[in-house]
Amino acid sequence: MGPQINRAMIQILPIAGLPEIQPGDPLPQMLAARCMENDAKLLPGDVLVVTQKIVSKAEDRFVDPTNITASPEAIALAGEVGKDAALVEIVLQESSAVVRKGPGVLITRHRLGHVMANAGIDASNIGAGNGNRLLLLPVDPDASAQRIADACEAALGFPPAVVISDSFGRPWRMGTVNVAIGVAGMPAMLDQRGDADRDGRIMQATDVAVADAVAGAAGLAMGEGAEGIAACIVRGLALPGEAQTSHAIVRPEAEDLFR
Protein backbone atom coordinates (compact mmCIF):
# COMPACT_ATOMS: atom_id res chain seq x y z
CA MET A 1 0.00 0.00 0.00
CA GLY A 2 1.26 3.47 -0.88
CA PRO A 3 1.37 6.51 1.40
CA GLN A 4 -1.89 7.53 3.06
CA ILE A 5 -2.93 10.92 4.37
CA ASN A 6 -3.53 10.88 8.13
CA ARG A 7 -6.61 13.06 8.55
CA ALA A 8 -7.18 14.19 12.10
CA MET A 9 -9.59 17.05 12.76
CA ILE A 10 -8.43 19.52 10.14
CA GLN A 11 -8.40 23.17 11.22
CA ILE A 12 -7.82 26.34 9.22
CA LEU A 13 -6.51 29.15 11.40
CA PRO A 14 -6.29 32.64 9.87
CA ILE A 15 -3.21 34.70 10.75
CA ALA A 16 -4.39 38.25 11.37
CA GLY A 17 -2.32 41.27 12.30
CA LEU A 18 0.15 41.41 9.42
CA PRO A 19 0.78 44.99 8.29
CA GLU A 20 0.49 46.15 4.68
CA ILE A 21 3.53 44.54 3.07
CA GLN A 22 5.94 46.87 1.29
CA PRO A 23 8.76 46.16 -1.17
CA GLY A 24 11.86 45.08 0.69
CA ASP A 25 10.03 43.98 3.82
CA PRO A 26 11.61 40.86 5.41
CA LEU A 27 8.44 38.83 4.91
CA PRO A 28 9.85 35.43 6.00
CA GLN A 29 11.00 36.90 9.32
CA MET A 30 7.74 38.86 9.74
CA LEU A 31 5.70 35.69 9.26
CA ALA A 32 7.96 33.73 11.62
CA ALA A 33 7.56 36.39 14.32
CA ARG A 34 3.79 36.43 13.89
CA CYS A 35 3.67 32.63 14.07
CA MET A 36 5.31 32.68 17.51
CA GLU A 37 2.37 34.55 19.03
CA ASN A 38 -0.33 32.67 20.90
CA ASP A 39 -3.24 33.37 18.56
CA ALA A 40 -1.24 32.27 15.53
CA LYS A 41 1.28 29.88 17.02
CA LEU A 42 2.72 27.48 14.48
CA LEU A 43 3.11 23.86 15.63
CA PRO A 44 5.09 20.93 14.20
CA GLY A 45 3.12 19.31 11.40
CA ASP A 46 1.30 22.52 10.44
CA VAL A 47 1.22 23.89 6.91
CA LEU A 48 1.70 27.64 6.59
CA VAL A 49 -0.19 28.97 3.56
CA VAL A 50 0.78 32.42 2.28
CA THR A 51 -0.82 34.36 -0.54
CA GLN A 52 1.25 35.07 -3.60
CA LYS A 53 0.30 38.72 -3.35
CA ILE A 54 2.24 39.52 -0.18
CA VAL A 55 5.22 37.51 -1.41
CA SER A 56 5.27 39.47 -4.66
CA LYS A 57 4.90 42.76 -2.79
CA ALA A 58 7.84 42.00 -0.50
CA GLU A 59 9.94 40.94 -3.48
CA ASP A 60 9.02 44.18 -5.31
CA ARG A 61 7.44 42.50 -8.30
CA PHE A 62 5.63 45.70 -9.21
CA VAL A 63 5.69 47.05 -12.75
CA ASP A 64 4.38 50.37 -14.04
CA PRO A 65 2.65 49.89 -17.41
CA THR A 66 3.21 53.56 -18.29
CA ASN A 67 6.93 52.73 -18.54
CA ILE A 68 6.33 49.83 -20.94
CA THR A 69 6.67 50.14 -24.71
CA ALA A 70 4.39 47.67 -26.43
CA SER A 71 5.85 45.57 -29.23
CA PRO A 72 4.05 45.18 -32.57
CA GLU A 73 3.03 41.67 -31.46
CA ALA A 74 1.52 43.02 -28.25
CA ILE A 75 -0.30 45.81 -30.08
CA ALA A 76 -1.83 43.36 -32.54
CA LEU A 77 -2.82 40.91 -29.80
CA ALA A 78 -4.26 43.72 -27.68
CA GLY A 79 -6.54 44.62 -30.57
CA GLU A 80 -7.75 41.01 -30.79
CA VAL A 81 -8.53 40.61 -27.09
CA GLY A 82 -9.57 44.17 -26.28
CA LYS A 83 -6.91 44.78 -23.62
CA ASP A 84 -4.37 47.53 -23.02
CA ALA A 85 -1.31 47.04 -25.21
CA ALA A 86 1.14 47.72 -22.36
CA LEU A 87 -0.58 45.07 -20.22
CA VAL A 88 -0.42 42.59 -23.09
CA GLU A 89 3.28 43.34 -23.52
CA ILE A 90 3.92 42.56 -19.85
CA VAL A 91 1.87 39.36 -20.17
CA LEU A 92 3.98 38.27 -23.14
CA GLN A 93 7.20 39.06 -21.29
CA GLU A 94 6.06 36.82 -18.41
CA SER A 95 4.88 33.99 -20.67
CA SER A 96 6.35 31.30 -22.88
CA ALA A 97 3.26 30.87 -25.11
CA VAL A 98 -0.23 32.16 -25.78
CA VAL A 99 -2.60 29.25 -25.15
CA ARG A 100 -6.02 30.82 -25.85
CA LYS A 101 -7.26 34.26 -26.79
CA GLY A 102 -10.61 35.88 -27.36
CA PRO A 103 -12.53 39.07 -26.61
CA GLY A 104 -11.58 39.97 -23.03
CA VAL A 105 -9.63 36.73 -22.54
CA LEU A 106 -5.89 36.08 -22.74
CA ILE A 107 -4.66 32.71 -21.43
CA THR A 108 -0.93 32.06 -21.51
CA ARG A 109 1.60 29.55 -20.33
CA HIS A 110 3.55 31.43 -17.68
CA ARG A 111 7.33 31.08 -17.68
CA LEU A 112 6.91 28.91 -14.54
CA GLY A 113 4.71 26.50 -16.53
CA HIS A 114 1.31 27.47 -15.14
CA VAL A 115 -1.46 28.01 -17.69
CA MET A 116 -3.37 31.03 -16.43
CA ALA A 117 -5.16 34.23 -17.34
CA ASN A 118 -2.97 37.27 -18.01
CA ALA A 119 0.17 35.47 -16.74
CA GLY A 120 -1.10 35.94 -13.18
CA ILE A 121 -0.69 39.73 -13.40
CA ASP A 122 -3.01 41.51 -11.00
CA ALA A 123 -3.97 44.97 -9.74
CA SER A 124 -6.34 44.06 -6.89
CA ASN A 125 -5.36 44.34 -3.21
CA ILE A 126 -1.88 45.63 -4.02
CA GLY A 127 -2.02 48.46 -1.50
CA ALA A 128 -3.01 52.10 -1.53
CA GLY A 129 -0.66 54.51 -3.23
CA ASN A 130 0.44 52.14 -5.97
CA GLY A 131 -1.45 54.00 -8.68
CA ASN A 132 -1.71 52.05 -11.90
CA ARG A 133 1.11 49.65 -11.06
CA LEU A 134 0.62 45.94 -11.63
CA LEU A 135 1.92 43.01 -9.61
CA LEU A 136 3.70 40.02 -11.15
CA LEU A 137 4.18 36.54 -9.72
CA PRO A 138 7.36 35.91 -7.70
CA VAL A 139 10.42 35.02 -9.76
CA ASP A 140 10.73 31.63 -8.00
CA PRO A 141 7.77 30.86 -5.68
CA ASP A 142 9.30 27.56 -4.54
CA ALA A 143 12.44 29.38 -3.39
CA SER A 144 10.22 31.98 -1.70
CA ALA A 145 8.38 29.20 0.15
CA GLN A 146 11.68 27.68 1.25
CA ARG A 147 12.91 31.03 2.61
CA ILE A 148 9.74 31.31 4.71
CA ALA A 149 10.22 27.74 6.00
CA ASP A 150 13.86 28.51 6.85
CA ALA A 151 12.91 31.68 8.76
CA CYS A 152 10.29 29.78 10.75
CA GLU A 153 12.79 27.03 11.57
CA ALA A 154 15.29 29.62 12.82
CA ALA A 155 12.65 31.22 15.05
CA LEU A 156 10.67 28.17 16.18
CA GLY A 157 13.16 25.32 15.98
CA PHE A 158 11.36 23.30 13.30
CA PRO A 159 10.61 23.82 9.60
CA PRO A 160 6.93 23.97 8.71
CA ALA A 161 5.56 23.00 5.36
CA VAL A 162 4.87 26.14 3.33
CA VAL A 163 2.50 26.70 0.42
CA ILE A 164 2.33 29.91 -1.60
CA SER A 165 -1.15 30.16 -3.07
CA ASP A 166 -2.75 32.02 -5.95
CA SER A 167 -6.28 31.99 -7.34
CA PHE A 168 -6.79 30.26 -10.69
CA GLY A 169 -9.75 29.81 -12.97
CA ARG A 170 -10.49 26.33 -14.34
CA PRO A 171 -11.14 25.64 -18.05
CA TRP A 172 -14.20 23.43 -17.49
CA ARG A 173 -15.70 25.05 -14.39
CA MET A 174 -16.82 28.51 -13.38
CA GLY A 175 -15.13 30.59 -10.71
CA THR A 176 -11.69 30.54 -9.14
CA VAL A 177 -10.02 28.46 -6.44
CA ASN A 178 -6.66 28.80 -4.73
CA VAL A 179 -3.85 26.54 -5.93
CA ALA A 180 -0.23 26.09 -4.92
CA ILE A 181 2.35 27.93 -7.02
CA GLY A 182 5.11 27.48 -4.45
CA VAL A 183 5.72 24.49 -2.16
CA ALA A 184 8.36 23.64 0.44
CA GLY A 185 8.64 20.94 3.07
CA MET A 186 5.76 18.71 1.95
CA PRO A 187 4.71 16.50 -0.94
CA ALA A 188 2.93 18.42 -3.65
CA MET A 189 1.42 15.23 -5.13
CA LEU A 190 0.32 11.99 -3.49
CA ASP A 191 0.39 9.05 -5.89
CA GLN A 192 -2.14 6.43 -4.82
CA ARG A 193 -2.13 4.49 -8.06
CA GLY A 194 -1.79 0.81 -7.32
CA ASP A 195 -3.47 1.11 -3.93
CA ALA A 196 -6.72 -0.69 -3.22
CA ASP A 197 -9.92 1.22 -2.54
CA ARG A 198 -12.20 0.06 0.28
CA ASP A 199 -13.77 -2.53 -2.02
CA GLY A 200 -10.40 -3.98 -2.96
CA ARG A 201 -10.30 -2.49 -6.44
CA ILE A 202 -6.89 -1.24 -7.54
CA MET A 203 -6.88 2.48 -8.26
CA GLN A 204 -5.50 3.27 -11.69
CA ALA A 205 -5.50 7.08 -11.89
CA THR A 206 -5.65 8.49 -8.35
CA ASP A 207 -2.83 11.03 -8.11
CA VAL A 208 -3.87 13.65 -5.55
CA ALA A 209 -2.63 17.25 -5.82
CA VAL A 210 -2.45 17.68 -2.05
CA ALA A 211 -0.68 21.06 -2.18
CA ASP A 212 -3.51 22.42 -4.32
CA ALA A 213 -6.05 20.94 -1.91
CA VAL A 214 -4.32 22.64 1.03
CA ALA A 215 -4.24 25.95 -0.86
CA GLY A 216 -7.93 25.62 -1.73
CA ALA A 217 -8.88 24.91 1.87
CA ALA A 218 -6.86 27.88 3.11
CA GLY A 219 -8.52 30.10 0.51
CA LEU A 220 -11.83 29.65 2.31
CA ALA A 221 -10.33 31.43 5.31
CA MET A 222 -8.27 34.02 3.43
CA GLY A 223 -10.92 35.12 0.93
CA GLU A 224 -10.43 37.04 -2.31
CA GLY A 225 -11.65 40.53 -1.48
CA ALA A 226 -11.32 42.91 1.44
CA GLU A 227 -10.89 40.25 4.14
CA GLY A 228 -7.27 41.23 4.75
CA ILE A 229 -6.12 37.69 5.65
CA ALA A 230 -2.94 36.99 3.72
CA ALA A 231 -1.74 33.86 5.55
CA CYS A 232 -3.18 31.01 7.55
CA ILE A 233 -2.27 27.73 9.20
CA VAL A 234 -3.70 24.39 8.09
CA ARG A 235 -3.51 21.99 11.03
CA GLY A 236 -4.32 18.32 11.54
CA LEU A 237 -3.25 17.03 8.13
CA ALA A 238 -0.31 14.63 8.35
CA LEU A 239 1.11 14.26 4.85
CA PRO A 240 3.34 11.28 4.01
CA GLY A 241 6.04 11.18 1.39
CA GLU A 242 9.07 13.22 0.41
CA ALA A 243 9.03 16.98 0.00
CA GLN A 244 8.46 18.27 -3.52
CA THR A 245 8.23 21.65 -5.21
CA SER A 246 5.29 23.00 -7.18
CA HIS A 247 6.88 21.69 -10.37
CA ALA A 248 5.45 18.28 -9.48
CA ILE A 249 1.95 19.65 -10.10
CA VAL A 250 2.55 21.39 -13.43
CA ARG A 251 1.51 19.16 -16.32
CA PRO A 252 4.27 18.89 -18.93
CA GLU A 253 3.46 20.41 -22.30
CA ALA A 254 3.89 17.04 -23.98
CA GLU A 255 0.98 15.70 -21.87
CA ASP A 256 -1.31 18.66 -22.54
CA LEU A 257 -4.08 17.17 -24.70
CA PHE A 258 -6.27 20.27 -24.74
CA ARG A 259 -4.14 22.95 -26.38
Secondary structure as the mmCIF struct_conf table of DSSP 4:
data_model
#
loop_
_struct_conf.conf_type_id
_struct_conf.id
_struct_conf.beg_label_comp_id
_struct_conf.beg_label_asym_id
_struct_conf.beg_label_seq_id
_struct_conf.end_label_comp_id
_struct_conf.end_label_asym_id
_struct_conf.end_label_seq_id
STRN STRN1 ASN A 6 PRO A 14
HELX_LH_PP_P HELX_LH_PP_P1 LEU A 18 ILE A 21
TURN_TY1_P TURN_TY1_P1 PRO A 23 GLY A 24
HELX_RH_AL_P HELX_RH_AL_P1 LEU A 27 ARG A 34
TURN_TY1_P TURN_TY1_P2 CYS A 35 MET A 36
BEND BEND1 GLU A 37 GLU A 37
HELX_RH_3T_P HELX_RH_3T_P1 ASN A 38 ALA A 40
TURN_TY1_P TURN_TY1_P3 PRO A 44 GLY A 45
STRN STRN2 VAL A 47 THR A 51
HELX_RH_AL_P HELX_RH_AL_P2 GLN A 52 ALA A 58
TURN_TY1_P TURN_TY1_P4 GLU A 59 ASP A 60
STRN STRN3 PHE A 62 VAL A 63
HELX_RH_3T_P HELX_RH_3T_P2 PRO A 65 ASN A 67
HELX_LH_PP_P HELX_LH_PP_P2 ILE A 68 SER A 71
HELX_RH_AL_P HELX_RH_AL_P3 PRO A 72 VAL A 81
TURN_TY1_P TURN_TY1_P5 GLY A 82 GLY A 82
HELX_RH_AL_P HELX_RH_AL_P4 ALA A 85 GLN A 93
TURN_TY1_P TURN_TY1_P6 GLU A 94 GLU A 94
STRN STRN4 SER A 95 GLY A 102
TURN_TY1_P TURN_TY1_P7 PRO A 103 GLY A 104
STRN STRN5 VAL A 105 HIS A 110
TURN_TY1_P TURN_TY1_P8 ARG A 111 LEU A 112
BEND BEND2 GLY A 113 GLY A 113
STRN STRN6 VAL A 115 ALA A 117
HELX_RH_3T_P HELX_RH_3T_P3 ASN A 118 GLY A 120
STRN STRN7 ASP A 122 ASP A 122
TURN_TY1_P TURN_TY1_P9 SER A 124 ASN A 125
BEND BEND3 ILE A 126 ILE A 126
TURN_TY1_P TURN_TY1_P10 ALA A 128 GLY A 129
TURN_TY1_P TURN_TY1_P11 GLY A 131 ASN A 132
STRN STRN8 LEU A 134 LEU A 135
HELX_LH_PP_P HELX_LH_PP_P3 LEU A 136 PRO A 138
BEND BEND4 VAL A 139 VAL A 139
HELX_RH_AL_P HELX_RH_AL_P5 PRO A 141 LEU A 156
BEND BEND5 GLY A 157 PHE A 158
HELX_LH_PP_P HELX_LH_PP_P4 PRO A 159 PRO A 160
STRN STRN9 ALA A 161 ARG A 170
TURN_TY1_P TURN_TY1_P12 PRO A 171 TRP A 172
STRN STRN10 ARG A 173 ALA A 184
BEND BEND6 GLY A 185 GLY A 185
STRN STRN11 MET A 186 MET A 186
BEND BEND7 ALA A 188 ALA A 188
STRN STRN12 LEU A 190 ASP A 191
TURN_TY1_P TURN_TY1_P13 ARG A 193 GLY A 194
STRN STRN13 ALA A 196 ALA A 196
TURN_TY1_P TURN_TY1_P14 ARG A 198 ASP A 199
BEND BEND8 GLY A 200 GLY A 200
HELX_LH_PP_P HELX_LH_PP_P5 ARG A 201 ARG A 201
STRN STRN14 ILE A 202 ILE A 202
HELX_LH_PP_P HELX_LH_PP_P6 MET A 203 MET A 203
BEND BEND9 GLN A 204 ALA A 205
STRN STRN15 ASP A 207 VAL A 208
HELX_RH_AL_P HELX_RH_AL_P6 VAL A 210 MET A 222
BEND BEND10 GLU A 224 ALA A 226
STRN STRN16 ALA A 231 ALA A 238
BEND BEND11 GLY A 241 GLY A 241
STRN STRN17 GLN A 244 GLN A 244
HELX_RH_3T_P HELX_RH_3T_P4 SER A 246 ALA A 248
TURN_TY1_P TURN_TY1_P15 ILE A 249 ILE A 249
BEND BEND12 VAL A 250 VAL A 250
HELX_LH_PP_P HELX_LH_PP_P7 ARG A 251 PRO A 252
HELX_RH_3T_P HELX_RH_3T_P5 GLU A 253 GLU A 255
#
